[in-house]
Amino acid sequence: MIQDFETFKTEMSLSKDEICRELYRQNMDRIRIKKETTATRNLTRIIDSTLRLANSKGFHAMTLRDLCADSGFSMGGLYAYIRNKDDLIHLIQSHGFMLTRRTVFHYISEVKDPADRLAQAIRAHLFLSELIRPWFYFSYMEAKHLPPEEKQKAVVTEREVETIFCDIISDGINEKVFRDINSRLMSSLIKAMLQDWYLKRRKYREQNISVETYADQVIDLLYSYLLPQQETVRDRLATHQEATTSSA
C-alpha cells in the first residue's frame, strides 16, 4: 500500500534503475555497449538530459549536439546508444511506458477491495507523474510529432491506463461496492483529472496544493460519486487503518 509521497519516492528509486536495465536488454541490437552496468547508468543520463532539454527548448529544436553538451557524452559515445533522434524517442517512450505500467500494476495487484484498489491506482499514477513529470509532459506535448509507430504505442498505452481504471470500476459495480455507472466514461474522466495535475502544475503550485492533497481530493470526489453510502476518502482510510491494526 502507498503510504505517502516520500515513501513512494524511495521505493521508486530502484524501479527506475530496473527499467533502464530492462530497456538495455530489449535494445541490445541497437546499443553497442556490452557492459550492462555501464549501459544502464548511461541510458539514465541520456534519458534525463533529453527530457530536460525537451521541456526547456522543445524536442524538435533540440539537436544531438545539444544532448551531448548537456549529458557530457561525445558524439561517438552517444552514437554507441542511438543512431538518430527516432532511436532516442523510442528509448524515451519505452522507458516511460514500462515504468508507468509496472508501477500501477505493482501497487494494485494485491488489493482486493475495488474502492481501495481505485485509490491505490490513482495515487500510484499521480505520485509517479510528480516524480517523473518531465516524461509525462513530454509524452503528452510531443505526441502529435512522434513517428507513426511511437504515436500508435502512445495511444495504446493511454487506452491501457484508462482500461485499468475501467476494470476496477467495473469490478466495483459487479461486487455492489460502486453504484451502476458508465465505467468507460468515468475512467476517461479520471484520466483527465490525472493529466491536469502534470500539465497545469503551476496552477496547483500557486494554490500550495501538494500531490498528496490533490490525490486525496480526487479520491474523495470519486468516492462521493461512486460509493452509495457517500463514504469519503478519510472514512475509507480510517477503516483500512483499523483493519490493519486489528490484524496486527
C-alpha positions as CSV (number, residue, x, y, z in Angstrom):
1,M,0.0,0.0,0.0
2,I,1.2,3.5,-0.8
3,Q,1.7,5.4,2.5
4,D,2.9,8.8,1.3
5,F,4.8,10.5,-1.5
6,E,8.2,10.4,0.3
7,T,8.0,6.7,0.9
8,F,6.9,6.2,-2.7
9,K,10.0,8.2,-4.0
10,T,12.3,5.9,-2.0
11,E,10.6,2.8,-3.4
12,M,10.7,4.1,-7.0
13,S,14.5,4.9,-7.0
14,L,15.2,1.2,-7.5
15,S,12.5,0.7,-10.1
16,K,13.9,3.4,-12.4
17,D,17.2,1.5,-12.4
18,E,15.5,-1.8,-13.2
19,I,13.6,-0.2,-16.1
20,C,16.8,1.2,-17.6
21,R,18.3,-2.3,-17.3
22,E,15.4,-3.9,-19.0
23,L,15.4,-1.1,-21.6
24,Y,19.1,-2.0,-22.3
25,R,18.3,-5.7,-22.7
26,Q,15.4,-5.0,-25.1
27,N,17.6,-2.8,-27.3
28,M,20.9,-4.7,-27.4
29,D,20.6,-4.9,-31.2
30,R,20.9,-1.1,-31.3
31,I,23.2,-0.4,-28.3
32,R,26.9,-1.2,-28.9
33,I,27.9,-1.2,-25.3
34,K,28.2,-4.7,-23.9
35,K,28.7,-4.0,-20.2
36,E,25.2,-3.9,-18.7
37,T,26.1,-1.8,-15.6
38,T,27.7,0.9,-17.7
39,A,24.9,0.9,-20.3
40,T,22.2,1.1,-17.7
41,R,23.8,4.1,-16.0
42,N,24.4,5.9,-19.3
43,L,20.9,5.3,-20.5
44,T,19.6,7.1,-17.4
45,R,21.9,10.0,-18.2
46,I,20.7,10.2,-21.8
47,I,17.0,10.0,-20.9
48,D,17.3,12.6,-18.1
49,S,19.2,15.0,-20.4
50,T,16.7,14.5,-23.2
51,L,13.7,15.3,-21.1
52,R,15.4,18.3,-19.5
53,L,16.2,19.7,-22.9
54,A,12.9,18.8,-24.5
55,N,11.0,20.6,-21.7
56,S,13.2,23.7,-21.9
57,K,13.5,24.2,-25.7
58,G,11.3,21.5,-27.3
59,F,12.4,18.1,-28.6
60,H,12.4,19.1,-32.3
61,A,14.5,22.2,-31.6
62,M,17.0,20.0,-29.7
63,T,19.9,18.6,-31.6
64,L,22.1,15.6,-30.7
65,R,25.0,18.1,-30.2
66,D,22.8,19.8,-27.6
67,L,22.3,16.4,-25.9
68,C,26.0,15.8,-25.9
69,A,26.7,19.1,-24.3
70,D,24.1,18.6,-21.6
71,S,24.8,14.9,-20.8
72,G,28.6,15.1,-21.2
73,F,28.8,12.5,-23.9
74,S,30.9,12.9,-27.0
75,M,29.1,12.3,-30.3
76,G,30.9,9.0,-30.7
77,G,29.9,8.0,-27.2
78,L,26.2,9.0,-27.9
79,Y,26.2,7.0,-31.1
80,A,27.0,3.9,-29.2
81,Y,23.5,4.1,-27.8
82,I,21.4,5.8,-30.5
83,R,21.7,6.3,-34.3
84,N,19.3,9.3,-34.6
85,K,16.5,11.1,-32.8
86,D,14.0,8.4,-33.7
87,D,16.1,5.9,-31.7
88,L,16.1,8.5,-28.9
89,I,12.3,8.8,-29.0
90,H,12.0,5.0,-28.8
91,L,14.1,4.9,-25.7
92,I,12.3,7.8,-24.0
93,Q,8.8,6.5,-24.7
94,S,9.7,2.8,-23.9
95,H,11.2,3.9,-20.6
96,G,8.1,5.9,-19.6
97,F,5.6,3.3,-20.7
98,M,7.3,0.5,-18.9
99,L,7.7,2.5,-15.7
100,T,4.0,3.6,-15.7
101,R,2.6,0.2,-16.4
102,R,4.8,-1.6,-13.9
103,T,4.2,1.0,-11.2
104,V,0.4,1.0,-11.3
105,F,0.2,-2.8,-11.5
106,H,2.6,-3.2,-8.7
107,Y,0.5,-1.2,-6.3
108,I,-2.9,-2.6,-7.2
109,S,-2.1,-6.3,-7.8
110,E,-2.6,-7.4,-4.2
111,V,-5.5,-5.1,-3.3
112,K,-8.8,-6.9,-3.3
113,D,-11.4,-4.2,-2.4
114,P,-12.3,-2.2,-5.6
115,A,-12.6,1.1,-3.7
116,D,-9.1,0.6,-2.1
117,R,-7.7,-0.6,-5.5
118,L,-9.0,2.5,-7.2
119,A,-7.4,4.8,-4.6
120,Q,-4.1,2.9,-5.0
121,A,-4.2,3.2,-8.8
122,I,-4.8,7.0,-8.6
123,R,-2.1,7.6,-6.0
124,A,0.4,5.4,-8.0
125,H,-0.3,7.3,-11.2
126,L,-0.3,10.8,-9.6
127,F,2.8,10.2,-7.5
128,L,4.7,8.8,-10.5
129,S,3.7,11.7,-12.6
130,E,5.0,14.0,-9.9
131,L,8.3,12.1,-9.7
132,I,8.9,11.9,-13.4
133,R,6.8,14.9,-14.6
134,P,9.2,15.8,-17.4
135,W,8.4,12.5,-19.1
136,F,4.6,12.8,-18.7
137,Y,4.7,16.3,-20.0
138,F,7.0,15.3,-22.9
139,S,4.8,12.4,-23.9
140,Y,1.7,14.5,-23.9
141,M,3.1,17.6,-25.7
142,E,5.2,15.7,-28.2
143,A,2.5,13.0,-29.1
144,K,1.4,14.6,-32.4
145,H,5.1,14.9,-33.5
146,L,6.0,11.3,-32.8
147,P,6.9,8.9,-35.6
148,P,3.8,6.8,-36.6
149,E,4.9,3.7,-34.7
150,E,5.7,5.6,-31.5
151,K,2.4,7.5,-31.8
152,Q,0.5,4.3,-32.0
153,K,2.3,3.0,-28.9
154,A,1.4,6.2,-27.1
155,V,-2.3,5.8,-28.0
156,V,-2.3,2.1,-26.9
157,T,-0.7,2.9,-23.6
158,E,-3.1,5.7,-22.8
159,R,-6.0,3.4,-23.5
160,E,-4.4,0.7,-21.4
161,V,-4.2,3.1,-18.4
162,E,-7.8,4.0,-18.9
163,T,-8.7,0.3,-19.0
164,I,-7.0,-0.2,-15.7
165,F,-9.4,2.3,-14.1
166,C,-12.3,1.0,-16.2
167,D,-11.8,-2.6,-15.0
168,I,-11.5,-1.5,-11.3
169,I,-14.8,0.4,-11.6
170,S,-16.5,-2.5,-13.4
171,D,-15.4,-4.8,-10.6
172,G,-16.7,-2.4,-8.1
173,I,-20.1,-2.3,-9.8
174,N,-20.2,-6.1,-10.1
175,E,-19.4,-6.5,-6.4
176,K,-22.0,-3.9,-5.5
177,V,-19.3,-1.7,-4.0
178,F,-19.9,1.1,-6.6
179,R,-23.2,2.2,-8.0
180,D,-24.1,1.3,-11.6
181,I,-22.5,3.9,-13.9
182,N,-20.7,4.1,-17.3
183,S,-17.3,2.7,-16.2
184,R,-15.6,3.6,-19.5
185,L,-16.7,7.2,-19.4
186,M,-15.7,7.5,-15.8
187,S,-12.3,6.1,-16.5
188,S,-11.8,8.8,-19.2
189,L,-12.8,11.5,-16.7
190,I,-10.3,10.1,-14.2
191,K,-7.5,10.2,-16.8
192,A,-8.4,13.8,-17.5
193,M,-8.0,14.7,-13.8
194,L,-4.7,12.9,-13.6
195,Q,-3.4,14.8,-16.7
196,D,-4.5,18.1,-15.2
197,W,-2.0,17.6,-12.4
198,Y,1.1,17.3,-14.5
199,L,0.0,19.6,-17.4
200,K,-1.1,22.5,-15.2
201,R,1.4,22.2,-12.4
202,R,1.8,25.9,-11.9
203,K,-1.9,26.4,-11.1
204,Y,-1.7,24.0,-8.2
205,R,1.7,25.2,-7.1
206,E,0.2,28.7,-6.7
207,Q,-2.5,27.3,-4.6
208,N,0.1,25.5,-2.5
209,I,-1.5,22.1,-3.3
210,S,0.7,19.1,-2.8
211,V,0.4,15.9,-4.8
212,E,-0.9,14.1,-1.7
213,T,-3.6,16.7,-1.2
214,Y,-4.6,16.5,-4.9
215,A,-4.7,12.7,-4.8
216,D,-6.9,12.7,-1.7
217,Q,-9.2,15.3,-3.3
218,V,-9.6,13.2,-6.5
219,I,-10.3,10.1,-4.5
220,D,-12.7,11.8,-2.2
221,L,-14.6,13.2,-5.2
222,L,-14.8,9.8,-6.8
223,Y,-15.9,8.1,-3.5
224,S,-18.7,10.6,-3.1
225,Y,-20.0,9.8,-6.6
226,L,-19.3,6.0,-6.7
227,L,-20.0,4.8,-3.2
228,P,-23.7,4.5,-2.5
229,Q,-23.2,5.3,1.2
230,Q,-21.3,8.6,0.4
231,E,-18.2,7.3,2.1
232,T,-15.2,9.8,1.9
233,V,-11.5,9.0,1.5
234,R,-11.0,9.9,5.1
235,D,-13.6,7.3,6.2
236,R,-12.1,4.7,3.9
237,L,-8.6,5.3,5.2
238,A,-9.7,5.2,8.8
239,T,-11.5,1.9,8.1
240,H,-8.4,0.5,6.4
241,Q,-6.1,1.6,9.3
242,E,-8.4,0.0,11.9
243,A,-8.4,-3.3,9.9
244,T,-4.6,-3.2,9.7
245,T,-4.2,-2.6,13.4
246,S,-6.6,-5.4,14.3
247,S,-4.9,-7.9,12.1
248,A,-1.5,-6.9,13.6
